[in-house]
Amino acid sequence: MREINFCKTIALFALATLFYSCGGNADAVQDEQKKDNNPAPEVEPDTTVWPLQEGYYVLNWPDLAIPDYREEYNEEIQQEVSIPLFRDAVKKLDGQLVRIMGFFIPLDENPEEVFYVLSQFPNSQCFFCGAAGPDSVMDLLPASKLTNIKMDDHVTFQGRLRLNDEDVMFLNYILEEAELVK
């Protein structure tokens, strides 16, 4: 695992704190992750739940809801974290090419490092508060810096979905190779 710089860690823990303090249940925040070259699952996702569009499964936020979590102590951050228990139908999406629409939220730490989140809810409506939870946001890991997209723009992204129930430096959903759909 790559070394996590101090400033990035502080920013990521601040995001997690916001989830907890606003009634969310976030246990994961962003950081860099090595791409895993695991092959796609042997069982394909159900196209009656997630239709295919140009080779991508089209997702919607309510179907990504995480029904339950288990608590576990994490040595790395020395605190209890909530580990998502993904539904079986959602597990089949791990490693698949997907598209999803949401609100774009850039998280600027400094000019050299910008983190991106796609959210079911706009930042202007406190995307991490109230009924929203960690399953209503996902990390966007694009190949290059995203430009010409503003906070709360309602956009569609596509990429490879990664389910995360291990790395507390990331959200529960990660969209790798993320690219804006034009």
C-alpha positions as CSV (number, residue, x, y, z in Angstrom):
1,M,0.0,0.0,0.0
2,R,1.3,3.5,-0.9
3,E,2.2,5.8,1.9
4,I,-0.6,8.2,2.9
5,N,0.6,11.7,3.3
6,F,-0.5,13.6,6.5
7,C,-2.6,16.3,4.8
8,K,-4.5,13.8,2.8
9,T,-5.3,11.7,5.9
10,I,-6.6,14.8,7.8
11,A,-8.9,15.7,4.9
12,L,-10.2,12.2,4.6
13,F,-10.8,11.8,8.3
14,A,-12.7,15.2,8.2
15,L,-15.0,13.7,5.6
16,A,-15.6,10.7,7.7
17,T,-16.3,12.9,10.7
18,L,-18.9,14.8,8.8
19,F,-20.7,11.6,7.9
20,Y,-20.8,10.6,11.6
21,S,-21.7,14.0,13.0
22,C,-24.5,14.5,10.5
23,G,-26.2,11.2,11.2
24,G,-24.5,9.3,8.4
25,N,-22.7,6.1,9.0
26,A,-19.5,6.6,7.0
27,D,-16.6,4.3,7.7
28,A,-14.5,4.9,4.7
29,V,-13.0,7.9,3.0
30,Q,-10.7,8.5,0.0
31,D,-7.1,7.8,-0.7
32,E,-5.1,6.2,-3.5
33,Q,-5.7,2.5,-4.2
34,K,-3.8,0.0,-6.3
35,K,-5.9,-1.2,-9.2
36,D,-6.8,-4.9,-8.7
37,N,-6.7,-6.9,-11.9
38,N,-9.2,-9.5,-10.7
39,P,-11.4,-10.8,-13.5
40,A,-15.1,-10.0,-13.5
41,P,-17.3,-12.3,-11.4
42,E,-18.3,-15.5,-13.0
43,V,-22.0,-14.7,-12.5
44,E,-23.2,-11.7,-14.4
45,P,-25.5,-9.1,-12.8
46,D,-29.2,-9.3,-13.4
47,T,-30.1,-7.2,-16.4
48,T,-33.7,-6.9,-15.2
49,V,-32.3,-4.9,-12.3
50,W,-29.4,-3.1,-14.1
51,P,-30.0,-2.8,-17.8
52,L,-27.0,-2.8,-20.2
53,Q,-26.3,0.3,-22.2
54,E,-23.4,0.3,-24.6
55,G,-21.7,-2.4,-22.6
56,Y,-22.2,-0.7,-19.2
57,Y,-24.6,-1.7,-16.5
58,V,-26.8,1.3,-15.7
59,L,-27.0,1.7,-11.9
60,N,-29.4,3.7,-9.7
61,W,-28.7,4.8,-6.2
62,P,-31.7,3.1,-4.4
63,D,-30.6,-0.3,-5.7
64,L,-27.1,0.3,-4.2
65,A,-28.5,0.8,-0.7
66,I,-26.5,-1.2,1.9
67,P,-29.0,-2.9,4.2
68,D,-26.7,-3.5,7.2
69,Y,-23.2,-3.0,8.6
70,R,-21.1,-4.8,11.1
71,E,-18.8,-3.1,13.6
72,E,-15.1,-3.9,13.6
73,Y,-12.1,-2.3,15.3
74,N,-9.6,-1.0,12.7
75,E,-5.9,-1.0,13.8
76,E,-4.8,1.5,11.1
77,I,-7.1,4.3,12.4
78,Q,-7.5,2.9,15.9
79,Q,-11.2,3.1,16.1
80,E,-14.4,1.2,15.4
81,V,-15.6,1.3,11.8
82,S,-18.8,0.1,10.1
83,I,-18.1,-2.6,7.5
84,P,-20.8,-2.8,4.8
85,L,-22.7,-6.0,4.2
86,F,-23.4,-5.8,0.5
87,R,-26.5,-7.5,-0.9
88,D,-25.7,-10.5,-3.2
89,A,-27.2,-8.7,-6.3
90,V,-24.8,-5.8,-5.7
91,K,-21.8,-8.1,-5.1
92,K,-22.2,-9.3,-8.7
93,L,-21.4,-5.7,-9.9
94,D,-17.9,-5.8,-8.4
95,G,-15.4,-5.3,-11.2
96,Q,-18.1,-4.6,-13.8
97,L,-18.3,-1.7,-16.2
98,V,-21.1,0.6,-14.9
99,R,-22.8,4.0,-15.5
100,I,-24.4,6.1,-12.8
101,M,-25.8,9.5,-12.6
102,G,-25.3,11.8,-9.7
103,F,-24.0,15.1,-8.4
104,F,-20.4,15.9,-8.8
105,I,-18.5,17.0,-5.7
106,P,-14.8,17.9,-5.9
107,L,-12.9,17.8,-2.6
108,D,-9.9,20.1,-3.0
109,E,-7.1,19.4,-0.5
110,N,-4.4,21.4,-2.4
111,P,-3.8,22.3,-6.0
112,E,-1.8,19.1,-6.7
113,E,-4.4,16.7,-5.1
114,V,-8.1,16.9,-5.9
115,F,-10.5,14.2,-4.8
116,Y,-13.8,13.6,-6.5
117,V,-17.1,12.2,-5.2
118,L,-20.3,11.3,-7.0
119,S,-23.3,11.7,-4.8
120,Q,-27.0,10.8,-4.9
121,F,-27.7,14.2,-3.3
122,P,-26.2,17.6,-4.1
123,N,-23.6,19.1,-1.8
124,S,-25.9,22.1,-1.4
125,Q,-28.4,19.8,0.4
126,C,-25.8,18.4,2.7
127,F,-25.2,15.1,0.9
128,F,-23.8,13.4,4.0
129,C,-26.7,14.4,6.4
130,G,-30.1,13.2,7.2
131,A,-31.3,10.1,5.3
132,A,-28.2,9.9,3.2
133,G,-25.5,7.5,4.2
134,P,-22.2,6.1,2.9
135,D,-24.1,4.1,0.2
136,S,-25.2,7.4,-1.4
137,V,-21.7,8.5,-2.4
138,M,-18.8,6.9,-4.4
139,D,-15.2,7.8,-5.0
140,L,-14.4,8.8,-8.6
141,L,-10.9,7.7,-9.6
142,P,-10.3,9.2,-13.1
143,A,-7.2,8.7,-15.2
144,S,-6.7,12.4,-15.3
145,K,-7.9,15.6,-13.5
146,L,-11.5,16.4,-14.3
147,T,-12.2,19.8,-15.7
148,N,-15.2,21.8,-16.8
149,I,-17.4,20.2,-14.2
150,K,-18.7,22.3,-11.3
151,M,-19.8,21.5,-7.8
152,D,-23.3,20.0,-7.9
153,D,-23.4,19.5,-11.6
154,H,-25.8,16.6,-12.3
155,V,-23.7,14.3,-14.5
156,T,-23.3,10.7,-15.6
157,F,-20.0,8.8,-15.1
158,Q,-18.9,5.4,-16.3
159,G,-16.1,3.2,-15.2
160,R,-15.3,0.0,-13.4
161,L,-17.2,-0.4,-10.1
162,R,-15.2,-1.7,-7.1
163,L,-17.0,-2.6,-3.9
164,N,-15.0,-1.7,-0.8
165,D,-15.4,-3.3,2.6
166,E,-11.7,-3.3,3.6
167,D,-9.9,-0.1,3.0
168,V,-11.1,2.7,5.4
169,M,-9.4,5.3,3.2
170,F,-12.0,4.8,0.5
171,L,-15.8,5.0,0.4
172,N,-17.9,1.8,0.1
173,Y,-18.2,2.3,-3.7
174,I,-15.3,3.3,-5.9
175,L,-15.6,4.0,-9.6
176,E,-12.2,3.3,-11.2
177,E,-11.2,4.5,-14.7
178,A,-14.0,7.0,-14.2
179,E,-14.9,9.1,-17.2
180,L,-17.6,11.7,-17.8
181,V,-20.3,10.5,-20.3
182,K,-20.8,13.2,-22.8
